[in-house]
């Protein structure tokens, strides 16, 4: 197949279908009719010899072949767009740009208050939406442009991504003020005797906590398991349970929930918190601006 055999508009339709999964939404985004979208998809199917998208109750789902094309086509279109708009600039003070940022619930607790305060001063018209995705889904969303940035500990995002380190953090033990441990100290003996709430946080790097504790052959008395951090402060505030949490989470919850913290007696590797972005957005002016703002506000 030669490049002259391909209509670039077909790849634009393909990329939007990957991103939005509905013909009607893609037609609205591109400003053309639904039959025109269907016609473009049929042309691309014949050209590539694959169904590419199948109709389901959840929308147009890509075939394995279409998924294999997602990253290279997304990157190529992003490179073309950035090249053609290389001289464009981004004016944050007058922009109404909407950004989508992937982060965990810890990220929302730690980053959003300061980030929104900064945006209110420098870019009052800019809006932020946050999402939480498992690594594979996040990779696809960033490749197709659904997500602009990701912030957090995300070791699975490698090929095709850039990253910039914000800070490193350790894990600490968190418990209520007045807890017996506040007086006796968090010794290994106290850690073993305490009752724990364990945070599963599936799809994030927090799973390394359980793995590190298991490798150390430390038998925790886990009385409660929760899927995220949202309720942990409330739980610790009114019980004698303890939790092993990242320092950033502890920093934001000590005062509001009347909690205390201590170094964890089990050796758990520090984690690196990064801001990550896909190569397609590497030179895009508004993305560059937001990345720099995040770095200035949170890098240590």
HUJO-V798199 format. One record per backbone hydrogen bond with DSSP energy under -1.0 kcal/mol. CO is the residue of the C=O (numbers start at 1). NH is the residue of the N-H. E is the energy in kcal/mol with one decimal. If there is no record, write none. Layout:
# HUJO-V798199
co: (CO:CO)
nh: (NH:NH)
e: (E:E)
This chain:
# HUJO-V798199
co: (2:3:7:8:9:10:11:12:13:14:15:16:17:21:22:23:24:25:26:27:27:33:34:35:36:37:38:39:40:41:42:43:44:45:45:51:52:54:56:59:61:63:64:65:69:70:71:72:73:74:75:76:77:78:79:80:81:83:85:91:97:99:100:100:101:102:104:105:106:107:111:112:113:114:115:116:118:119:123:127:129:131:134:135:136:137:138:139:140:141:141:149:150:152:154:156:158:160:162:164:166:167:169:170:172:173:174:175:176:179:180:180:181:185:187:188:189:190:195:196:196:198:201:205:206:207:208:209:210:211:212:213:214:218:220:221:224:226:229:231:232:233:242:243:245:246:247:248:249:250:253:254:258:260:262:271:273:273:274:275:276:277:278:279:284:285:286:287:288:289:290:291:292:293:294:295)
nh: (5:6:10:12:13:14:15:16:17:18:19:20:21:60:26:27:28:29:30:31:32:37:38:39:40:41:42:43:44:45:46:47:48:49:50:53:63:61:59:56:54:67:68:69:73:74:75:76:77:78:79:80:81:82:83:84:85:86:88:94:127:129:148:149:131:151:108:109:110:111:115:116:117:118:119:120:122:123:126:99:101:103:138:139:140:141:142:143:144:146:147:102:276:274:157:158:161:279:277:275:300:273:271:247:245:262:243:260:179:182:183:184:185:187:191:192:193:194:242:223:224:226:204:208:209:211:212:213:214:215:216:218:217:220:222:196:198:200:232:235:236:237:197:174:172:250:251:252:253:254:257:259:177:175:173:169:166:167:152:164:150:162:281:282:288:289:290:291:292:293:294:295:296:297:298:299)
e: (-1.7:-1.8:-1.7:-1.6:-2.1:-2.4:-2.5:-2.1:-2.4:-2.0:-1.5:-3.1:-1.8:-3.9:-2.3:-2.7:-1.9:-2.5:-2.7:-1.1:-1.8:-1.6:-2.5:-2.6:-2.2:-2.4:-2.3:-2.2:-2.2:-2.4:-2.1:-2.1:-2.4:-2.0:-1.1:-3.1:-2.5:-2.8:-1.7:-1.5:-2.7:-2.4:-1.8:-1.1:-2.4:-2.5:-2.8:-2.3:-2.7:-2.3:-2.5:-2.3:-2.8:-2.7:-2.2:-2.6:-1.6:-1.3:-1.7:-1.1:-2.0:-2.5:-2.4:-1.4:-1.7:-2.7:-2.1:-2.0:-2.9:-3.2:-2.4:-3.0:-1.5:-2.0:-2.4:-2.1:-2.2:-2.9:-1.7:-2.6:-3.0:-2.0:-2.9:-2.5:-2.0:-2.4:-2.3:-2.2:-2.0:-2.1:-1.5:-2.9:-3.3:-2.5:-1.4:-1.0:-2.2:-2.3:-2.1:-2.3:-2.9:-3.2:-2.6:-2.4:-2.7:-1.8:-1.8:-3.8:-1.7:-2.1:-1.2:-2.1:-2.3:-1.6:-2.4:-2.2:-1.9:-1.8:-1.9:-2.4:-1.4:-2.4:-1.5:-1.9:-1.9:-1.6:-2.7:-2.3:-2.5:-2.4:-1.6:-2.1:-1.7:-1.2:-1.2:-3.0:-3.1:-3.0:-1.2:-2.3:-2.7:-1.9:-2.5:-2.9:-2.9:-1.9:-2.8:-1.3:-1.1:-1.8:-1.7:-2.6:-2.4:-2.5:-3.1:-2.4:-3.0:-1.4:-2.6:-2.0:-2.1:-3.0:-1.8:-1.6:-2.5:-2.2:-2.2:-2.6:-2.2:-2.3:-2.5:-2.3:-2.7:-2.1:-2.1:-2.3)
